[in-house]
Amino acid sequence: MNLLKIIYFLLSLAFIISLWSFGENIIHTLFVADKNNTIHSEPVSKLKKDIITLDNGISLSNNFDGARLNGATLINDSLVSVDITPEISTVKPHPWYGFKIWAPKKQNIKLKLIYPVNITHQSHPRLSWDGKDWNKISPELYSPTTKKIIYKFIKIGTDAVLNLEIGPDTLWVAANEIITTKRVVEWIKDLSNKQPFIYHTVIGESKEGRALHAVNIVNENAEKNIIVLSRQHASEVVGYLAMQSFIETLVEDSQIAKEFRSKYNIYLFPHINPDGAHNGHWRHNSGGVDLNKDWGNSKQPEIKSIKSYIANKTNISSSNLYFSIDFFSSSQDILYTLPSEFKGNVPGLTVKIAEMVRKSSNYYPVIRPRTSDSKKVSAESYLFHQFGSETLAVIIDENSDATSIKGKGKILSLTMMKLMNDF
C-alpha cells in the first residue's frame, strides 16, 4: 500500500510540474516579442460591476474605481468566501483585489480570499473606512491558507482568511492602498502648484480614452535629462508611492536638489496604465498587454504616446539622456541594473546607485543585473538602446509600511542626485 502511495505521489508531482511548465511557457511566449518584434495580447475578461447581497444581509460591492471582486458565497453565517481572478488567464501571479463590505448590524466574520490554482496570496491586506486612509490588518486577524489539490502531499498556492468586524459602516478591503486616477491628478496638481518650474500636461489617451499625464521639471539652461516612469503594471501601487517620494525629494528647496535641477531636466510619466488601475487589473492594460513589454513596436496607445512625446516635445537625444528609473512593486526589494555588457552615457551609473543605496540604513534591496533584451521590448531596454540611457528598474516590497515606502523613494532620490551632481 505504501508503494502505491509513493507511485501515485510521483505521478501526481510529475503532472503538476508539467502543468506549471506549460503555464510558464504561456506566460513567457505571450509577452515576448516574436521575430517581427510584435507583442501578442490576450482578450481581457471584463469585470462586472455590481453589489452582491448574501442571504444573511451581508453586502459586497466592486462598483468603484480600482475594484476587483469576481464573486462571493455565503458558506455559513460567519464565513464568506470571495473569488478573486485576474483579467486574463495567463497573468503572472501578483494578485490584486479591492471591494467594500457591510452588514445590517455589527458582527464578526471570517472572509476567505479564493484565487485560481497556482496563485499565491502575497500582500498583507489593507483596510479603510473611507477609501483614503489605509492600514494593514492586524497580523493576528489574518492568515494565508495552503491549498491542497490532487493528493494530500501536493500543496500549491495559497488563499487567505481575514477576521473582520463589519456593520452598517462600509469597510474597504484591498491588497494595497487604492490609488485612482483622480488621486494621481490631485497629486500632480498639488505638486505643480508648489513650484513654478513644474509643468503638467496631457500627452494622449489610453485605450479606453483616459488622459495620459506627463510632468516636466525643467530648467531652460539644463542640457542633461532623466526620465521617471511609474505604474506600468496596474496593481503595483507601492512602486507608485515610492515614486511620489522620489519626485517630492527632487523638487525640495534643499541645496542638493537645487543643484541637480540646475543641470538636469526631469520628465515624469506617473500613471502609465490608467485603464488597468481603473478596472482593477492585476497587471495589464485594457488591451491585455503588459505595457513594459510593448516598448518595441508599441502597439498600445499608452506607450505610443510616451514615445511620441519624448521624440517631439522634449530635447532628449542619444547623447543627453543620462538616467531613467522605472518604479514597480512585488514581494521583495530589488534593484535591476543594466547588464554589465551595456555601456550607456554614464557607464556603471546604475550599479553605483544600487551599491550606494545598500549602504544606507533601513533599505537593503537585492541587486540584480537585468537580462539582455536585444528586442527592446521593455522600457529599460528601449531607453538604453534608443538613447544610451543608464536605466534602473526599482521593485519595492509591497508589504512595506508607509514610512518605509517613503524612505526608500527618498534614499533613491538623494543617492541619484549625489552621484549625478558630480557629472
N, C-alpha and C positions, 0 to 999 in steps of 0.2 A: 504493500500500500504506500509506504514511504517513497519507493522508487517511482510509482505512478505520479505522486505529487511533485516529485522533482522534475520528471519529464514534462508534466503539464506546466509547471512553473517556467521551465526553459523555453518551451514552445510559446507560451504567453509573452515572455520577455522578448523573444525574437520578433513576435508580431508587433509589439508596442514599438520596438526600435525601428522596425520598417515603417510604421505609421509616422513616427517622429521624423525620420529621414525624409519621407515623402513630403511631409508638411514643410520641412526646412527647404527642400528643393523648390516648392511652390513659392515660398517667401522670397527666396533669392532670385529666381527667374522672373518673378512678377515685376520686381523693381530694379532690375539691372538692364542697362541698355543692350539692345541686340546689335548686330553688325552694322546697322544703319543708325546706331546711337538713339534709338527710339524707346521710350519708356511705355510699357504696357499698363493699362489701368483695368480695374475690375468694377462692375456696376455696384453702386452704393445702395445698401438697404436703408430706405428712408424710415426714420423713426416716427411712429405715430404719436402725436402729442395728445395727451388725454389725462383725465382724472379717474383713477380706479378706486371704487369704494367696495370694501370687502364686507362679508356678511355680518361681521361684528361692529361695523360702523367705522373702522379704520380706513382712512383715505390716503392715497399716494398720488402725486402729480409729477409729470415730466413736462408740463406745459409752460416752459420758460427757457430763456436763452442758456445754452450750455448744459442742458439736462441730458441724462442718459439713464433710462429705465425702460426695459423691454417687456416687463410683465410682473405680476405679483399674485401670490397664492396664500390663502389663509390655511395653515397647517392645523392649528388649533387656536384657542382663544388668546394664547400668549406667544405664539410663534408664527411669524410671517416670513415667507421666502420671496426674494425678488430676483428676477432674471436680468443679467447684465451681459449683453452680447455686443460685439464690435460692428462697425459699419460695413466691413467686408469680411469674407470668411478667412482670408489668409493674412490678416493683420498680425504684426509682431505682438507678442504678449505683454502689453502695457495697459492694463485695464483702466477705464475711466467710467465713473458713474456719478450721477447727481440727481437728486429728487427731493421733493418735500413730503412730509408725513404728518398727519394729525389725527385726532380721535375725539369723540364727543365728550369724554371725561378722562381725567388723568389715570394712567395705567402704565405698568411696566411690561415691556415685551422683549422678546428676542427676535432680531431681524437677521436673516441669513442671506448673504450675497451669494448667488449662484452664477458661476462663469461656465463657459464651454470647457470640454475636456482639454487637458494640457495647459490651460491658462492658470497662472499662479497669482493669487492676490499679492499685491506689492505695497501699496501705500497705506500709511496709518490714517484711518478715516478722519475727516474733519466734520465738525458740527457748527451750525449757526442758527440764530433765532431771527436774523434779519437779512441774510444773504450778503452781508458786508463784513461783519466781524466774525472770524472763523477761529476755532480752536480744535486741537486734536482731542479725540475722545480719550477719556482716562484709560490707561493700559489695562486696568482690571475689568473694564467693561467691554473688552474687545479681544477676540482670539481668532487667528486663522485656523481652519479645519482641513485636514488632509482628506482628499478623495480616495476611494478605493474602487478600482474597476477591474473587470475580467477575472481576477483571482485575488485572494486576500493578501498575497505577498506583494502585489503590484500597486504602488501608490503614485499617482501622477496628479500634479496641480494642487491648488488649494482654493477653497472658498473662504468665507469669513463669517463670524457671528458677532453681532453687536447687541449689547444690552442697553435698551433705551427707555427713558421715561418720556411718554408722549401725552398729549392732551389737546385741548382746543387751540392752543397757540401752535403755529406752524413751525416745525423743526426742519431745517435743511440738512441733508446728509450728502456728502460728496467725497470723492477720492482726494480732493485737494480744494483749496480756495477757488471759487468760481470767478474767473475774470472775463467779463463780457466785453464786447467791442465798445459799448457805451463807457465802461470804466477805463478802457485804454484811451479813448478820445479825451475823457476828462483829465487823465494824467498828462497827456500831450499838451492840452491847452494850459493846464496849470504850469507845466514846465516852460512853455513858450512865454507865459506872462511874467516869469521870474527874471528873464534876461533878454536884452534887446537883440542879442546875436543868435537867438534860436528862432528858426523859421520852420513852420509846419505847412505841408502841402499834401494834397491828394494826388496820387500819381496814376490812378487807374481803378479798375473794378475787379472784384473776384468773379468766379464762375457764376455765382448767384447774384451778382450785382452789388455787393458790399464794397464800401470805399477801402482802398489800399493807401496807407499813410506813409509819409516819409518825414523825418525831422532832420533839418540841416543845422548844424552848429558850425558856422563858418566865419572866417576872417579873410577879408579880401587880400591881405598880404601873405596869407599862408599858401604854400605851394605843395605841401605834402597832404596826404589824405589817409583816413581809415574808414572802414565800413563796419557797422554793427548790425547784426541780424538777430531776430528773436521769433519764437513761436511758429516755426515752420510746421511743427507737429502740434496738432490741436490741443492735446491734453496736457502738454508739458508746461504747466503754469509756473512751477517753481523756477525753471530756467528764465521765464519772463520776469519774475520778481527779482531775480539776481541781476538781470539786465537793467532794470529800473535803478537799482542801487549803483551799478556800474556807471550809468549815464549821469545820475544825480551827483556823483563824485566828480565827474568830468566838468560839470558846469558850476561847481562851487567857486567861491572867491578866494580860494587858497592860492598860495604862490605857485605851487606845482601845477595846478590846473590852469592858471592864467598863462604860465609859460608854455604849457602844452598847446593850448588853444591859439597861441601866437604863431605856432609852427604848423599845426595840423587842422584841416577841416574834418569834421566828423559827419558822416552820413548814416543815419539810423533808419532801419526798416523794422518797426517794433512788433508788428502783428501781421505776419505774412499769410496766415491761414484763418481769416475771419469766418469763412463758411464752416470749416471744421469745428472751430470753437463754438459757434452759434448752435450747430447741430449735435453737439456732444460727442464728436468723433474721438476715437482713441488716438488716431494718428493722421489720417488722410484729409485731403480737401474734398469738395463735393464731387469731383471727377474721379474719385477713387485712387488718387495718386499720392504717394509720399513726395511732398514738394522738394525735399532735399535730394531727390533722385531725378529731378526734372530740369536741372541746370544745363544739360547738354543741348538738346533741340528745343527745349522749353515749349512744350505743347499746352501748358496750363497758363491762364491769363495772369495769375499772381506772379509767377517767375518772369513771364514776358514783360510785365510792367516794370519790374525792378531792373531788369537788364536794359530795357529801353531808357529808363530814367538815368541810369548810370552813364549810358553812352551819349545821351543827348542833353542832359540837364546839369551835368557836373563837369569839372575839369579833370576827371580821373583818366589817366593814361597808363600805359605799361611801365612807365618809369616813376610814377609818383603815388601809387597805391602801396603804402608801406605795410599795412596790417589790416586784417579782417578778423572779426570774432563773432562766433555764432553760438547762441545760448540754447541748451536743451536741458531736460531733466530725466533721470531714471533712478535706479536703485542704489547707486553709489556715486561718489565724486570722482570724475575722470577728466583729465585734460588731454585731448587728442592733438598732438603736434604734427607738423609736416613730416613726411618720410625723410630720412637722413639724406637721400639722394636728391631731394628737391632743394634747389638753391634759389631763393627769391630775391627781392630787392634789398632785404636785410638778412642775409644768411644766418640761420641759427637763432633768430629772434624768438620764435615760439618756444623753443627749448629753454632759452634763458628765462623767459617769463615764467614758464611752468616750474622750473627749478627754484626760482626765487620765491614763488608763491608757496612752495612746500616748506620753505624755511620760516614762513610766517607762523604765528600762533593760531591754533584752532582751525586750521584748514590744511588738510593733508591729502590732496587728491592723488589718485593713481595717474601716472604719466605714461601715455601710450602713443607711439607714432602711428599715424593713420596708414592704412594700406594704400599702395599706389593705385591711382584711378585714372588711367590714360584716357578714358572716355569722357572725363569731365562732367559726370552726371551730378555730383554733389556741389553745393555752394563752395565749400573749401577748395575742392579740386579745380572748379571752374575759375574762381578768382585768382588762384595761383597760376594756372596755365594761361589765362587771358591777360592778366595784369602783372604777374610776378609778385603778387601779394603774399606776405607771410600770413598764414591762417591758423587760427586756434579754435577748435570746437570744444565748448565748455559743457560738461554734463554735471548738473547739480543734483545731489541726493534729494529725492523728492520727499524724504521723511525728515529733512532739516526743519528746524523751527524758524519762525520769522526773523529772530535776531541773527541766527546763523546764516540764513539766506542773504540778508542784507550785508552781513560782514564779509561773506565770500565775494559778493559783487564789488564791494569797496576795495578789498585786498587786490582783486584782479585789476581794477582801475588804477589804483595807486602804483602797483608794480609796473604796469604797462607805461604809465607816464614817467616814472623814474628812469626806466631804461631808454625810452624813446626821446626824452628831452635832451639826451646826450648826442643824438644824431644830427 
